[in-house]
Amino acid sequence: QMQQKLSRNTVIIYSSARKNGNTAAHVNSFAEQNEVHVVCLDKFKIPPYSYSEKYTDDEFFSLFESLLNYDHWVFASPVYWYSTTTQMKTFIDRITDYMDDEHLKPKLRLLRSKDFSLLSNASSSEAPDAFVAMFKNTFSYLGMRFLTHHHKSSHTLS
């Protein structure tokens, strides 16, 4: 269960359209209980994936490589139309850069020793299957081990 203290070094990777909304409250309470590092994707410049792999003003590579220092990645996002935020989706899409480049592939393989979890927020009592499946399928494909999912309905948030 997510409420237990986490012994492994953990980072919460989150994105939300509202800086002080329900997802931020969910992230902050989890972070306080577990003394974990929080990274807000919305503060970083992450251009959309490009087949040309030419990016200007791009912070994705340095961000991704800093996240490799953590054993447990907790993705936190509100549910928007059965999916995640645009910035979270862009972050995920950009992992493709590591699949395309032989020099970067060894870094991508480091994910195989890592775990991931999911925090979600929506007005619904449960996160849609499509939302959960996108994270589970993507990061399992990359070799990460799924631990747990914690959903909060905005109707139950104080």
JOBEL-V470602 format. One record per residue. N is the residue number from 1. RES is the residue in one letter. OMEGA is omega as a letter, one per 40 degrees, with the letter a starting at -180 (999 if undefined). Layout:
# JOBEL-V470602
n: {N & N}
res: {RES & RES}
omega: {OMEGA & OMEGA}
This chain:
# JOBEL-V470602
n: {1 & 2 & 3 & 4 & 5 & 6 & 7 & 8 & 9 & 10 & 11 & 12 & 13 & 14 & 15 & 16 & 17 & 18 & 19 & 20 & 21 & 22 & 23 & 24 & 25 & 26 & 27 & 28 & 29 & 30 & 31 & 32 & 33 & 34 & 35 & 36 & 37 & 38 & 39 & 40 & 41 & 42 & 43 & 44 & 45 & 46 & 47 & 48 & 49 & 50 & 51 & 52 & 53 & 54 & 55 & 56 & 57 & 58 & 59 & 60 & 61 & 62 & 63 & 64 & 65 & 66 & 67 & 68 & 69 & 70 & 71 & 72 & 73 & 74 & 75 & 76 & 77 & 78 & 79 & 80 & 81 & 82 & 83 & 84 & 85 & 86 & 87 & 88 & 89 & 90 & 91 & 92 & 93 & 94 & 95 & 96 & 97 & 98 & 99 & 100 & 101 & 102 & 103 & 104 & 105 & 106 & 107 & 108 & 109 & 110 & 111 & 112 & 113 & 114 & 115 & 116 & 117 & 118 & 119 & 120 & 121 & 122 & 123 & 124 & 125 & 126 & 127 & 128 & 129 & 130 & 131 & 132 & 133 & 134 & 135 & 136 & 137 & 138 & 139 & 140 & 141 & 142 & 143 & 144 & 145 & 146 & 147 & 148 & 149 & 150 & 151 & 152 & 153 & 154 & 155 & 156 & 157 & 158}
res: {Q & M & Q & Q & K & L & S & R & N & T & V & I & I & Y & S & S & A & R & K & N & G & N & T & A & A & H & V & N & S & F & A & E & Q & N & E & V & H & V & V & C & L & D & K & F & K & I & P & P & Y & S & Y & S & E & K & Y & T & D & D & E & F & F & S & L & F & E & S & L & L & N & Y & D & H & W & V & F & A & S & P & V & Y & W & Y & S & T & T & T & Q & M & K & T & F & I & D & R & I & T & D & Y & M & D & D & E & H & L & K & P & K & L & R & L & L & R & S & K & D & F & S & L & L & S & N & A & S & S & S & E & A & P & D & A & F & V & A & M & F & K & N & T & F & S & Y & L & G & M & R & F & L & T & H & H & H & K & S & S & H & T & L & S}
omega: {a & a & i & i & i & a & a & i & a & i & i & a & a & i & i & i & i & a & a & a & a & a & i & i & i & i & a & a & i & a & a & a & a & a & a & i & i & i & i & a & a & i & a & i & a & i & i & i & i & i & i & a & i & a & i & i & a & i & a & a & a & i & a & a & i & i & i & i & a & a & a & i & i & i & a & a & i & i & i & i & i & a & a & i & i & a & i & i & i & i & a & i & a & i & i & i & a & i & a & a & a & a & a & a & i & i & i & a & i & i & a & i & a & i & i & i & a & i & i & i & i & i & i & a & i & i & i & i & a & i & a & a & a & i & a & a & a & a & i & i & a & i & i & a & a & i & a & i & i & a & i & i & a & i & a & i & a & 999}
